[in-house]
Amino acid sequence: MADKKSIRLTYISFGWHSFFLALTMSMIDFNTVFPSLISELSKSKLIFGALYAILLGAPNIFNMIFSHHMRKHHYKKKYLLLGIYMRGFSFLGMSLSVIFFAKSNPMLAITLFFLWIFIFSASAGFAGIAYSNLIAKLLSTHERGQFYATKQFVGSTASIIGGIVIGKIFKNSGFAYPYNYGIALFIGFAGLVIASLGFYAIKEPSSEIETDDYNFLEFLKQVPEILRNNRKFLNFIIVENISSFSLMILPFYMVFAKDKLGVGKNYIGKYLMFQISGMVISNLIWGYFIKRKGTKKMTGDCIIIGAILPILAIILSNFGANIYSFLFFIIGFVMSGRRITFEPYLLDIIPSNRRVTFLGIRGTLNILMIILPLIGATVIKFFGYYTAFLIVSGVMFFAYYLLRKEN
């Protein structure tokens, strides 16, 4: 068990990273800023869905390959740093693409975005495995829930600053298109570089490695047996896949507001601030209850709120753009809840000596994340927003049922 000094250093280092990462991610917030940018470059819902398919799916496609490689290494922090710098590079690429091509050649800009988003997302795959593994090595099971809540609170606080910056950039008297988006993305690039510095203070403990000599194909053949022998892990993967429907629909709430309510860019900062406020306030709630009710119970509560969101979007859209802001406040609750509950629950149920392998399997088997944005875009295109929203709500209630029936 780690001593108090090392735990304090872990909190400071991850807190530093969480602060600047949250500031960075506000610049490309996937529920407000990014949907608005893509809808400026292209009106096609299918292009929008394809970009989100890469955004959500690319981290998962290669996770099993990444984990197979990393499981043979005692130290994995270097992969985390590499992933952060690759994501920073993609931010820079997006910024330059917007500044130079958004007006003169928007199709070229959107084409380049497919490349940058792929780099951004794929690098998150191995960075995410290394990140979770590092937390698991540094903190015991009973320390992780509070740690995730604290880390999320620090990040959400930084998001407030990011929301204010975004509001200034996109206000009516701010920077003209496309420089507003280009500047926001460049700030994201700088923020990721600064965020990485927090990890240089951590001395990574050596971890157990898997000593078998399986090649990758032999490793793949073991996956069905691993799933059969770990029923809680299998059920978690099923529930996480199904509950991904809530993530699939999140960016469409902003597009829905632009299409149905006619909101302009001046609402980007406002909606983002409501979302951030929901994240900050909910951190206190999630952190309080996760210590008393456990990660599984709170994971279920997060899924229920995600099931209510689409219905709430339909209701609030009838009362105008300002009342619709409350939806983003609840979105903040869901986003915060997924980050605080899902990951600690997973780390609780997987074996420590095969943690990297299990994390890789979990990532790659999140296959619905890859196709859901395209499915969502297709349903919206042919059947409308209301149908898509109601389908998502029904699926989320089913995910809650599957989680709760597990012993």
TITORTOR-551184 format. One record per residue (C-alpha): residue number from 1; residue in three letters; y, x, z. Coordinates in steps of 0.1 Angstrom, whole numbers. Example, Ala and Ser with C-alpha at 12.3 -4.5 7.8 and 13.67 -1.06 7.14 Angstrom:
<recs>
+--------+------+-------+-------+-------+
| lumkol | fiti |    c2 |    c1 |    c3 |
+--------+------+-------+-------+-------+
|      1 |  ALA |   -45 |   123 |    78 |
|      2 |  SER |   -11 |   137 |    71 |
+--------+------+-------+-------+-------+
</recs>
This chain:
<recs>
+--------+------+-------+-------+-------+
| lumkol | fiti |    c2 |    c1 |    c3 |
+--------+------+-------+-------+-------+
|      1 |  MET |     0 |     0 |     0 |
|      2 |  ALA |    34 |    13 |    -9 |
|      3 |  ASP |    58 |    24 |    19 |
|      4 |  LYS |    92 |     8 |    24 |
|      5 |  LYS |   111 |    36 |     7 |
|      6 |  SER |    90 |    33 |   -25 |
|      7 |  ILE |    92 |    -5 |   -25 |
|      8 |  ARG |   130 |    -2 |   -22 |
|      9 |  LEU |   132 |    22 |   -51 |
|     10 |  THR |   110 |    -2 |   -71 |
|     11 |  TYR |   134 |   -30 |   -64 |
|     12 |  ILE |   164 |    -9 |   -73 |
|     13 |  SER |   149 |     5 |  -106 |
|     14 |  PHE |   136 |   -28 |  -118 |
|     15 |  GLY |   168 |   -45 |  -107 |
|     16 |  TRP |   189 |   -21 |  -128 |
|     17 |  HIS |   167 |   -28 |  -158 |
|     18 |  SER |   167 |   -66 |  -152 |
|     19 |  PHE |   205 |   -66 |  -149 |
|     20 |  PHE |   212 |   -48 |  -181 |
|     21 |  LEU |   183 |   -65 |  -200 |
|     22 |  ALA |   196 |   -99 |  -190 |
|     23 |  LEU |   231 |   -89 |  -201 |
|     24 |  THR |   216 |   -77 |  -234 |
|     25 |  MET |   195 |  -108 |  -240 |
|     26 |  SER |   225 |  -131 |  -235 |
|     27 |  MET |   239 |  -115 |  -267 |
|     28 |  ILE |   210 |  -129 |  -287 |
|     29 |  ASP |   200 |  -158 |  -265 |
|     30 |  PHE |   171 |  -174 |  -283 |
|     31 |  ASN |   181 |  -210 |  -274 |
|     32 |  THR |   218 |  -208 |  -283 |
|     33 |  VAL |   231 |  -177 |  -300 |
|     34 |  PHE |   202 |  -168 |  -323 |
|     35 |  PRO |   195 |  -204 |  -335 |
|     36 |  SER |   232 |  -207 |  -343 |
|     37 |  LEU |   232 |  -174 |  -362 |
|     38 |  ILE |   201 |  -182 |  -383 |
|     39 |  SER |   214 |  -217 |  -392 |
|     40 |  GLU |   246 |  -200 |  -404 |
|     41 |  LEU |   225 |  -177 |  -427 |
|     42 |  SER |   201 |  -203 |  -439 |
|     43 |  LYS |   198 |  -241 |  -436 |
|     44 |  SER |   160 |  -240 |  -442 |
|     45 |  LYS |   141 |  -252 |  -411 |
|     46 |  LEU |   110 |  -233 |  -425 |
|     47 |  ILE |   128 |  -200 |  -425 |
|     48 |  PHE |   140 |  -207 |  -390 |
|     49 |  GLY |   104 |  -215 |  -379 |
|     50 |  ALA |    90 |  -184 |  -397 |
|     51 |  LEU |   115 |  -161 |  -378 |
|     52 |  TYR |   106 |  -177 |  -345 |
|     53 |  ALA |    69 |  -174 |  -354 |
|     54 |  ILE |    74 |  -136 |  -357 |
|     55 |  LEU |    96 |  -135 |  -326 |
|     56 |  LEU |    71 |  -153 |  -304 |
|     57 |  GLY |    39 |  -142 |  -321 |
|     58 |  ALA |    43 |  -105 |  -330 |
|     59 |  PRO |    41 |   -93 |  -294 |
|     60 |  ASN |     7 |  -110 |  -291 |
|     61 |  ILE |    -9 |  -101 |  -324 |
|     62 |  PHE |   -13 |   -64 |  -316 |
|     63 |  ASN |   -17 |   -66 |  -278 |
|     64 |  MET |   -54 |   -60 |  -278 |
|     65 |  ILE |   -50 |   -29 |  -300 |
|     66 |  PHE |   -23 |   -16 |  -277 |
|     67 |  SER |   -43 |   -23 |  -246 |
|     68 |  HIS |   -74 |    -7 |  -261 |
|     69 |  HIS |   -54 |    25 |  -266 |
|     70 |  MET |   -35 |    24 |  -232 |
|     71 |  ARG |   -66 |    18 |  -211 |
|     72 |  LYS |   -76 |    54 |  -216 |
|     73 |  HIS |   -43 |    68 |  -202 |
|     74 |  HIS |   -35 |    72 |  -165 |
|     75 |  TYR |     3 |    69 |  -171 |
|     76 |  LYS |    18 |    42 |  -192 |
|     77 |  LYS |    55 |    43 |  -185 |
|     78 |  LYS |    62 |    62 |  -217 |
|     79 |  TYR |    50 |    32 |  -237 |
|     80 |  LEU |    75 |    10 |  -218 |
|     81 |  LEU |   104 |    34 |  -226 |
|     82 |  LEU |    93 |    36 |  -263 |
|     83 |  GLY |    92 |    -2 |  -266 |
|     84 |  ILE |   127 |    -5 |  -250 |
|     85 |  TYR |   142 |    20 |  -275 |
|     86 |  MET |   125 |     4 |  -305 |
|     87 |  ARG |   140 |   -30 |  -294 |
|     88 |  GLY |   174 |   -13 |  -291 |
|     89 |  PHE |   170 |     0 |  -326 |
|     90 |  SER |   163 |   -35 |  -339 |
|     91 |  PHE |   194 |   -48 |  -322 |
|     92 |  LEU |   214 |   -22 |  -340 |
|     93 |  GLY |   198 |   -31 |  -373 |
|     94 |  MET |   205 |   -68 |  -368 |
|     95 |  SER |   241 |   -60 |  -359 |
|     96 |  LEU |   247 |   -39 |  -391 |
|     97 |  SER |   229 |   -65 |  -413 |
|     98 |  VAL |   251 |   -93 |  -401 |
|     99 |  ILE |   284 |   -73 |  -404 |
|    100 |  PHE |   277 |   -60 |  -439 |
|    101 |  PHE |   257 |   -88 |  -455 |
|    102 |  ALA |   261 |  -121 |  -437 |
|    103 |  LYS |   290 |  -132 |  -459 |
|    104 |  SER |   284 |  -113 |  -492 |
|    105 |  ASN |   246 |  -117 |  -494 |
|    106 |  PRO |   232 |  -140 |  -467 |
|    107 |  MET |   197 |  -140 |  -482 |
|    108 |  LEU |   195 |  -102 |  -479 |
|    109 |  ALA |   207 |  -105 |  -443 |
|    110 |  ILE |   180 |  -130 |  -435 |
|    111 |  THR |   154 |  -109 |  -453 |
|    112 |  LEU |   163 |   -79 |  -432 |
|    113 |  PHE |   161 |  -100 |  -401 |
|    114 |  PHE |   124 |  -105 |  -407 |
|    115 |  LEU |   120 |   -67 |  -404 |
|    116 |  TRP |   142 |   -63 |  -374 |
|    117 |  ILE |   127 |   -93 |  -356 |
|    118 |  PHE |    92 |   -79 |  -363 |
|    119 |  ILE |   102 |   -45 |  -348 |
|    120 |  PHE |   119 |   -62 |  -319 |
|    121 |  SER |    89 |   -84 |  -311 |
|    122 |  ALA |    60 |   -60 |  -318 |
|    123 |  SER |    75 |   -33 |  -296 |
|    124 |  ALA |    77 |   -59 |  -268 |
|    125 |  GLY |    39 |   -61 |  -270 |
|    126 |  PHE |    30 |   -27 |  -257 |
|    127 |  ALA |    62 |   -25 |  -236 |
|    128 |  GLY |    52 |   -58 |  -218 |
|    129 |  ILE |    17 |   -45 |  -210 |
|    130 |  ALA |    31 |   -13 |  -196 |
|    131 |  TYR |    57 |   -32 |  -177 |
|    132 |  SER |    33 |   -56 |  -160 |
|    133 |  ASN |     8 |   -28 |  -153 |
|    134 |  LEU |    36 |    -7 |  -136 |
|    135 |  ILE |    46 |   -36 |  -113 |
|    136 |  ALA |     9 |   -42 |  -104 |
|    137 |  LYS |     5 |    -5 |   -95 |
|    138 |  LEU |    37 |    -3 |   -74 |
|    139 |  LEU |    35 |   -36 |   -55 |
|    140 |  SER |     7 |   -54 |   -37 |
|    141 |  THR |    -4 |   -90 |   -44 |
|    142 |  HIS |    16 |  -106 |   -16 |
|    143 |  GLU |    48 |   -87 |   -26 |
|    144 |  ARG |    49 |   -97 |   -63 |
|    145 |  GLY |    60 |  -133 |   -60 |
|    146 |  GLN |    91 |  -124 |   -40 |
|    147 |  PHE |    97 |   -94 |   -62 |
|    148 |  TYR |    97 |  -115 |   -94 |
|    149 |  ALA |   120 |  -140 |   -79 |
|    150 |  THR |   144 |  -113 |   -67 |
|    151 |  LYS |   143 |   -95 |  -101 |
|    152 |  GLN |   149 |  -128 |  -119 |
|    153 |  PHE |   179 |  -136 |   -96 |
|    154 |  VAL |   195 |  -102 |  -104 |
|    155 |  GLY |   189 |  -108 |  -141 |
|    156 |  SER |   203 |  -143 |  -140 |
|    157 |  THR |   234 |  -131 |  -122 |
|    158 |  ALA |   239 |  -106 |  -150 |
|    159 |  SER |   234 |  -134 |  -175 |
|    160 |  ILE |   265 |  -150 |  -161 |
|    161 |  ILE |   285 |  -120 |  -172 |
|    162 |  GLY |   268 |  -121 |  -206 |
|    163 |  GLY |   276 |  -158 |  -209 |
|    164 |  ILE |   312 |  -151 |  -202 |
|    165 |  VAL |   312 |  -124 |  -228 |
|    166 |  ILE |   296 |  -147 |  -254 |
|    167 |  GLY |   321 |  -174 |  -246 |
|    168 |  LYS |   350 |  -149 |  -253 |
|    169 |  ILE |   334 |  -137 |  -285 |
|    170 |  PHE |   328 |  -172 |  -299 |
|    171 |  LYS |   358 |  -191 |  -287 |
|    172 |  ASN |   381 |  -204 |  -314 |
|    173 |  SER |   406 |  -176 |  -310 |
|    174 |  GLY |   379 |  -149 |  -308 |
|    175 |  PHE |   363 |  -128 |  -335 |
|    176 |  ALA |   358 |  -143 |  -370 |
|    177 |  TYR |   323 |  -148 |  -385 |
|    178 |  PRO |   303 |  -126 |  -390 |
|    179 |  TYR |   319 |  -100 |  -367 |
|    180 |  ASN |   314 |  -123 |  -337 |
|    181 |  TYR |   276 |  -121 |  -341 |
|    182 |  GLY |   277 |   -84 |  -351 |
|    183 |  ILE |   296 |   -74 |  -320 |
|    184 |  ALA |   273 |   -94 |  -297 |
|    185 |  LEU |   243 |   -77 |  -312 |
|    186 |  PHE |   258 |   -43 |  -309 |
|    187 |  ILE |   265 |   -49 |  -272 |
|    188 |  GLY |   228 |   -58 |  -270 |
|    189 |  PHE |   219 |   -24 |  -285 |
|    190 |  ALA |   240 |    -6 |  -259 |
|    191 |  GLY |   227 |   -27 |  -230 |
|    192 |  LEU |   191 |   -19 |  -238 |
|    193 |  VAL |   197 |    18 |  -238 |
|    194 |  ILE |   215 |    16 |  -204 |
|    195 |  ALA |   187 |    -7 |  -190 |
|    196 |  SER |   161 |    19 |  -198 |
|    197 |  LEU |   177 |    44 |  -174 |
|    198 |  GLY |   164 |    25 |  -144 |
|    199 |  PHE |   128 |    35 |  -151 |
|    200 |  TYR |   135 |    73 |  -150 |
|    201 |  ALA |   139 |    70 |  -112 |
|    202 |  ILE |   103 |    57 |  -108 |
|    203 |  LYS |    74 |    81 |  -103 |
|    204 |  GLU |    45 |    62 |  -118 |
|    205 |  PRO |    13 |    63 |   -98 |
|    206 |  SER |   -18 |    74 |  -116 |
|    207 |  SER |   -40 |    44 |  -124 |
|    208 |  GLU |   -77 |    39 |  -130 |
|    209 |  ILE |   -88 |    43 |  -165 |
|    210 |  GLU |  -118 |    28 |  -183 |
|    211 |  THR |  -143 |    56 |  -190 |
|    212 |  ASP |  -164 |    39 |  -217 |
|    213 |  ASP |  -165 |    53 |  -252 |
|    214 |  TYR |  -162 |    19 |  -270 |
|    215 |  ASN |  -144 |    20 |  -303 |
|    216 |  PHE |  -121 |    -9 |  -311 |
|    217 |  LEU |  -147 |   -31 |  -329 |
|    218 |  GLU |  -172 |   -26 |  -300 |
|    219 |  PHE |  -144 |   -35 |  -276 |
|    220 |  LEU |  -137 |   -67 |  -295 |
|    221 |  LYS |  -174 |   -77 |  -292 |
|    222 |  GLN |  -170 |   -77 |  -254 |
|    223 |  VAL |  -142 |  -102 |  -253 |
|    224 |  PRO |  -163 |  -133 |  -254 |
|    225 |  GLU |  -184 |  -120 |  -225 |
|    226 |  ILE |  -153 |  -111 |  -205 |
|    227 |  LEU |  -140 |  -147 |  -210 |
|    228 |  ARG |  -173 |  -163 |  -200 |
|    229 |  ASN |  -175 |  -142 |  -168 |
|    230 |  ASN |  -139 |  -149 |  -158 |
|    231 |  ARG |  -134 |  -186 |  -159 |
|    232 |  LYS |  -100 |  -186 |  -142 |
|    233 |  PHE |   -88 |  -161 |  -167 |
|    234 |  LEU |  -101 |  -182 |  -196 |
|    235 |  ASN |   -85 |  -213 |  -182 |
|    236 |  PHE |   -52 |  -195 |  -178 |
|    237 |  ILE |   -53 |  -185 |  -214 |
|    238 |  ILE |   -59 |  -220 |  -225 |
|    239 |  VAL |   -32 |  -234 |  -203 |
|    240 |  GLU |    -7 |  -208 |  -214 |
|    241 |  ASN |   -14 |  -214 |  -251 |
|    242 |  ILE |   -10 |  -252 |  -247 |
|    243 |  SER |    21 |  -249 |  -226 |
|    244 |  SER |    36 |  -226 |  -252 |
|    245 |  PHE |    46 |  -259 |  -270 |
|    246 |  SER |    76 |  -259 |  -246 |
|    247 |  LEU |    87 |  -225 |  -257 |
|    248 |  MET |    83 |  -235 |  -294 |
|    249 |  ILE |   107 |  -263 |  -291 |
|    250 |  LEU |   134 |  -245 |  -270 |
|    251 |  PRO |   154 |  -231 |  -299 |
|    252 |  PHE |   154 |  -264 |  -317 |
|    253 |  TYR |   174 |  -281 |  -290 |
|    254 |  MET |   205 |  -261 |  -302 |
|    255 |  VAL |   198 |  -269 |  -338 |
|    256 |  PHE |   193 |  -306 |  -328 |
|    257 |  ALA |   227 |  -305 |  -312 |
|    258 |  LYS |   243 |  -291 |  -343 |
|    259 |  ASP |   226 |  -316 |  -366 |
|    260 |  LYS |   229 |  -348 |  -345 |
|    261 |  LEU |   260 |  -341 |  -323 |
|    262 |  GLY |   279 |  -319 |  -348 |
|    263 |  VAL |   286 |  -292 |  -322 |
|    264 |  GLY |   304 |  -261 |  -334 |
|    265 |  LYS |   302 |  -224 |  -324 |
|    266 |  ASN |   326 |  -231 |  -295 |
|    267 |  TYR |   297 |  -248 |  -277 |
|    268 |  ILE |   275 |  -218 |  -278 |
|    269 |  GLY |   291 |  -202 |  -248 |
|    270 |  LYS |   292 |  -235 |  -229 |
|    271 |  TYR |   256 |  -243 |  -234 |
|    272 |  LEU |   246 |  -207 |  -226 |
|    273 |  MET |   265 |  -209 |  -193 |
|    274 |  PHE |   248 |  -241 |  -183 |
|    275 |  GLN |   214 |  -225 |  -191 |
|    276 |  ILE |   223 |  -194 |  -170 |
|    277 |  SER |   235 |  -216 |  -142 |
|    278 |  GLY |   202 |  -233 |  -142 |
|    279 |  MET |   184 |  -200 |  -141 |
|    280 |  VAL |   205 |  -186 |  -112 |
|    281 |  ILE |   202 |  -218 |   -90 |
|    282 |  SER |   165 |  -223 |   -98 |
|    283 |  ASN |   156 |  -187 |   -88 |
|    284 |  LEU |   164 |  -196 |   -52 |
|    285 |  ILE |   142 |  -226 |   -55 |
|    286 |  TRP |   113 |  -209 |   -72 |
|    287 |  GLY |   114 |  -180 |   -48 |
|    288 |  TYR |   114 |  -202 |   -18 |
|    289 |  PHE |    85 |  -224 |   -28 |
|    290 |  ILE |    63 |  -197 |   -44 |
|    291 |  LYS |    60 |  -181 |   -10 |
|    292 |  ARG |    49 |  -214 |     6 |
|    293 |  LYS |    29 |  -231 |   -21 |
|    294 |  GLY |    15 |  -201 |   -41 |
|    295 |  THR |    18 |  -191 |   -78 |
|    296 |  LYS |    -7 |  -217 |   -92 |
|    297 |  LYS |    11 |  -247 |   -77 |
|    298 |  MET |    45 |  -235 |   -89 |
|    299 |  THR |    31 |  -227 |  -123 |
|    300 |  GLY |    20 |  -264 |  -126 |
|    301 |  ASP |    55 |  -275 |  -114 |
|    302 |  CYS |    70 |  -254 |  -142 |
|    303 |  ILE |    48 |  -270 |  -168 |
|    304 |  ILE |    58 |  -305 |  -156 |
|    305 |  ILE |    95 |  -298 |  -160 |
|    306 |  GLY |    88 |  -284 |  -195 |
|    307 |  ALA |    70 |  -317 |  -203 |
|    308 |  ILE |   101 |  -337 |  -192 |
|    309 |  LEU |   126 |  -316 |  -212 |
|    310 |  PRO |   120 |  -331 |  -247 |
|    311 |  ILE |   124 |  -367 |  -233 |
|    312 |  LEU |   155 |  -356 |  -216 |
|    313 |  ALA |   169 |  -342 |  -248 |
|    314 |  ILE |   164 |  -375 |  -266 |
|    315 |  ILE |   181 |  -394 |  -238 |
|    316 |  LEU |   211 |  -371 |  -233 |
|    317 |  SER |   218 |  -368 |  -270 |
|    318 |  ASN |   230 |  -405 |  -269 |
|    319 |  PHE |   259 |  -396 |  -245 |
|    320 |  GLY |   276 |  -369 |  -265 |
|    321 |  ALA |   278 |  -331 |  -267 |
|    322 |  ASN |   293 |  -326 |  -232 |
|    323 |  ILE |   266 |  -346 |  -213 |
|    324 |  TYR |   240 |  -329 |  -235 |
|    325 |  SER |   250 |  -296 |  -217 |
|    326 |  PHE |   229 |  -307 |  -187 |
|    327 |  LEU |   198 |  -302 |  -209 |
|    328 |  PHE |   205 |  -265 |  -210 |
|    329 |  PHE |   208 |  -264 |  -172 |
|    330 |  ILE |   172 |  -277 |  -170 |
|    331 |  ILE |   161 |  -253 |  -197 |
|    332 |  GLY |   173 |  -226 |  -174 |
|    333 |  PHE |   150 |  -239 |  -147 |
|    334 |  VAL |   120 |  -238 |  -171 |
|    335 |  MET |   128 |  -203 |  -184 |
|    336 |  SER |   132 |  -189 |  -149 |
|    337 |  GLY |   100 |  -207 |  -137 |
|    338 |  ARG |    78 |  -193 |  -164 |
|    339 |  ARG |    90 |  -157 |  -156 |
|    340 |  ILE |    85 |  -161 |  -119 |
|    341 |  THR |    52 |  -181 |  -118 |
|    342 |  PHE |    30 |  -173 |  -148 |
|    343 |  GLU |    29 |  -135 |  -146 |
|    344 |  PRO |    23 |  -132 |  -108 |
|    345 |  TYR |    -4 |  -159 |  -111 |
|    346 |  LEU |   -21 |  -139 |  -139 |
|    347 |  LEU |   -19 |  -106 |  -120 |
|    348 |  ASP |   -35 |  -124 |   -90 |
|    349 |  ILE |   -66 |  -135 |  -110 |
|    350 |  ILE |   -75 |  -104 |  -131 |
|    351 |  PRO |   -94 |   -74 |  -118 |
|    352 |  SER |   -72 |   -43 |  -111 |
|    353 |  ASN |   -96 |   -18 |  -126 |
|    354 |  ARG |   -94 |   -36 |  -160 |
|    355 |  ARG |   -59 |   -49 |  -158 |
|    356 |  VAL |   -46 |   -34 |  -190 |
|    357 |  THR |   -76 |   -47 |  -209 |
|    358 |  PHE |   -71 |   -82 |  -195 |
|    359 |  LEU |   -34 |   -82 |  -203 |
|    360 |  GLY |   -41 |   -72 |  -239 |
|    361 |  ILE |   -67 |   -99 |  -243 |
|    362 |  ARG |   -43 |  -125 |  -228 |
|    363 |  GLY |   -16 |  -114 |  -253 |
|    364 |  THR |   -37 |  -114 |  -284 |
|    365 |  LEU |   -53 |  -148 |  -276 |
|    366 |  ASN |   -20 |  -165 |  -272 |
|    367 |  ILE |   -25 |  -174 |  -309 |
|    368 |  LEU |    -6 |  -207 |  -307 |
|    369 |  MET |    26 |  -187 |  -301 |
|    370 |  ILE |    23 |  -174 |  -337 |
|    371 |  ILE |    20 |  -207 |  -355 |
|    372 |  LEU |    38 |  -232 |  -332 |
|    373 |  PRO |    73 |  -225 |  -345 |
|    374 |  LEU |    62 |  -231 |  -380 |
|    375 |  ILE |    44 |  -263 |  -370 |
|    376 |  GLY |    75 |  -274 |  -351 |
|    377 |  ALA |    98 |  -267 |  -381 |
|    378 |  THR |    74 |  -286 |  -404 |
|    379 |  VAL |    71 |  -316 |  -381 |
|    380 |  ILE |   109 |  -318 |  -377 |
|    381 |  LYS |   114 |  -315 |  -415 |
|    382 |  PHE |    90 |  -343 |  -424 |
|    383 |  PHE |    90 |  -365 |  -393 |
|    384 |  GLY |   122 |  -358 |  -375 |
|    385 |  TYR |   132 |  -344 |  -341 |
|    386 |  TYR |   121 |  -374 |  -320 |
|    387 |  THR |    85 |  -372 |  -332 |
|    388 |  ALA |    84 |  -334 |  -325 |
|    389 |  PHE |    99 |  -338 |  -290 |
|    390 |  LEU |    74 |  -366 |  -280 |
|    391 |  ILE |    44 |  -346 |  -292 |
|    392 |  VAL |    56 |  -315 |  -272 |
|    393 |  SER |    60 |  -337 |  -241 |
|    394 |  GLY |    25 |  -351 |  -244 |
|    395 |  VAL |     9 |  -317 |  -249 |
|    396 |  MET |    27 |  -303 |  -219 |
|    397 |  PHE |    14 |  -331 |  -196 |
|    398 |  PHE |   -22 |  -322 |  -209 |
|    399 |  ALA |   -16 |  -285 |  -200 |
|    400 |  TYR |    -7 |  -296 |  -165 |
|    401 |  TYR |   -39 |  -316 |  -162 |
|    402 |  LEU |   -60 |  -286 |  -173 |
|    403 |  LEU |   -44 |  -264 |  -148 |
|    404 |  ARG |   -47 |  -288 |  -119 |
|    405 |  LYS |   -83 |  -297 |  -125 |
|    406 |  GLU |   -94 |  -260 |  -121 |
|    407 |  ASN |  -109 |  -253 |   -87 |
+--------+------+-------+-------+-------+
</recs>
